Amino acid sequence: MSREIKSDNTKQKKAEEDLQYSDGMISKLSEQVPGFFYLYHFISEGKSYCPFASQGIRDVCELSPEDVAETIDPIIDRIHKDDVERVKRSIAKTLKTLETWKTDFRVILPDKGLRWLRGKARAEKQPDGSVMGYGYITDITQEKEIYRINVRLKRQFQAIFDSVPNLIFVKDLEGKYLMANNAVAEFFGYTPENMIGKKDTDFDISEEKAKRFLEADKKVIESNEPLFIPEDKTLRPDGSEVWHQTIKVPFQHTDSNNPAILSIVTDITLRKNKESQLNNSLDIIGEQNKRLMNFAHIVSHNLRNHAGSISMVLEVFTLEESEEKKGVLLQELQKAAKRLNETISDLNEIIDEQYKTIHDAKEVNLNEFIIRTKQILTSDIKTHNAIFKEKIPETLRFKYNPAYLESILLNLLSNAIKYRHPDRDPVIKVHAYEKRDKVHLDITDNGLGIDLKKHGDKLFGMYRTFHQNENSKGIGLFITKNQIESMGGSIEVESEPDIGTTFKLVLN
């Protein structure tokens, strides 16, 4: 009997030693982690305790293992009043379902005050119907504070992200939107949330343009360098144009850790409009310069012809002795003076209406202007026996600048006489017709002609002369072309040396 008692005592002592060893080992291990291990035993409603709690409970809950050895109420009493019912419900659910218990909750500690704790335990049903839980509780106050700060920073970032006027978005390599700010969503008429996972083609962007965007994104990832797109035009549903400038940079998406592309798009429509306005202003200035040059030419060229005609008549008049012939010359002088007054009137009208465009033209009759031009050139026509052959519809009328038309006709008809062939009288053919709402005018002479192979590319240049004529200044054809084109027309030339020249004009 004594041997049996001695044997039982030995086993008990060994078990106690093993238990003490295990408890010591667990205590040493628990000291290395910021929390405490525990064994939770639920017997019945209102009766539960922790037969084991590591020393970490002193730091985490400011309790000793002995405080919870018979009941868990000391821990429950420290739970924040706003969290206690939620914690109790979570424990009750775990006891019923044996699911893993995992809950974050607040406690109010005597020394440390408000702290956040996280508890986790695995529950097991015991043969006697009770439930045993093996768990761990740790202080996550710092983690919660970091999370709170991150949430605040994220909200601040989101506020900035959504308040900037730039379109900012992130896409993956398939072209799907991973994030977008309010500016992007408003541009496409969506919410930022509804854009996630969609592609450009879902927002009525053409396949061609979406493909171009995707290729640019892939280029950014492949090169791992930013890509700057200075301008890109988008046509809105209402027909308006929107211009954007874009910079794309490589981006690592934090959720998936996959490479992505961050795009920052700036609306430059206002700048483009200002550039357009500036270009229009430059065009207007350029047009004004052309008009000024034309005006100067008209003054120097047209008035010179009138003055020459008047001078010639006066010269003949002073030498003429016959009163009858003087009377005829006086009539010619009166006609020349009248034509000069008409030209001056046209020039004054140009000055008076210089703020208007050159397209503010008047209705003109081509026949009347041909007659008027021939009258100005009367002396040259008679002196050189020039013959005119005209084929112009009597009813041909169209809108044109009168001063320009006179200048154009004076240039071309006077040139036809000036550059006549020395071996024959000048014959000048004037043919006008309408075609496709355009007035076409062909002026053909049988004069010296021009070697177009040699001078064709210089024909309408300023200060270009092609014949040894002392009166040639080389600006007539340059100004004529400028005047015709400024009115929306065109001029071409066909010519052969010693045969003659034809100028083909489209006047409107």
Secondary structure as GFF3:
##gff-version 3
##sequence-region A 1 508
A	DSSP	alpha_helix	2	30	.	.	.	ID=ss1
A	DSSP	beta_strand	35	44	.	.	.	ID=ss2
A	DSSP	beta_strand	47	53	.	.	.	ID=ss3
A	DSSP	alpha_helix	57	60	.	.	.	ID=ss4
A	DSSP	three_ten_helix	65	68	.	.	.	ID=ss5
A	DSSP	alpha_helix	73	78	.	.	.	ID=ss6
A	DSSP	alpha_helix	84	97	.	.	.	ID=ss7
A	DSSP	beta_strand	101	109	.	.	.	ID=ss8
A	DSSP	beta_strand	113	125	.	.	.	ID=ss9
A	DSSP	beta_strand	131	139	.	.	.	ID=ss10
A	DSSP	alpha_helix	141	163	.	.	.	ID=ss11
A	DSSP	beta_strand	167	171	.	.	.	ID=ss12
A	DSSP	beta_strand	177	180	.	.	.	ID=ss13
A	DSSP	alpha_helix	182	188	.	.	.	ID=ss14
A	DSSP	alpha_helix	192	195	.	.	.	ID=ss15
A	DSSP	three_ten_helix	200	203	.	.	.	ID=ss16
A	DSSP	alpha_helix	207	223	.	.	.	ID=ss17
A	DSSP	beta_strand	227	235	.	.	.	ID=ss18
A	DSSP	beta_strand	241	252	.	.	.	ID=ss19
A	DSSP	beta_strand	259	267	.	.	.	ID=ss20
A	DSSP	alpha_helix	269	297	.	.	.	ID=ss21
A	DSSP	pi_helix	298	302	.	.	.	ID=ss22
A	DSSP	alpha_helix	303	319	.	.	.	ID=ss23
A	DSSP	alpha_helix	323	352	.	.	.	ID=ss24
A	DSSP	beta_strand	362	365	.	.	.	ID=ss25
A	DSSP	alpha_helix	366	376	.	.	.	ID=ss26
A	DSSP	alpha_helix	378	383	.	.	.	ID=ss27
A	DSSP	beta_strand	387	391	.	.	.	ID=ss28
A	DSSP	beta_strand	397	400	.	.	.	ID=ss29
A	DSSP	alpha_helix	402	418	.	.	.	ID=ss30
A	DSSP	beta_strand	427	435	.	.	.	ID=ss31
A	DSSP	beta_strand	438	445	.	.	.	ID=ss32
A	DSSP	alpha_helix	452	455	.	.	.	ID=ss33
A	DSSP	three_ten_helix	456	458	.	.	.	ID=ss34
A	DSSP	alpha_helix	476	486	.	.	.	ID=ss35
A	DSSP	beta_strand	490	496	.	.	.	ID=ss36
A	DSSP	beta_strand	500	506	.	.	.	ID=ss37
###
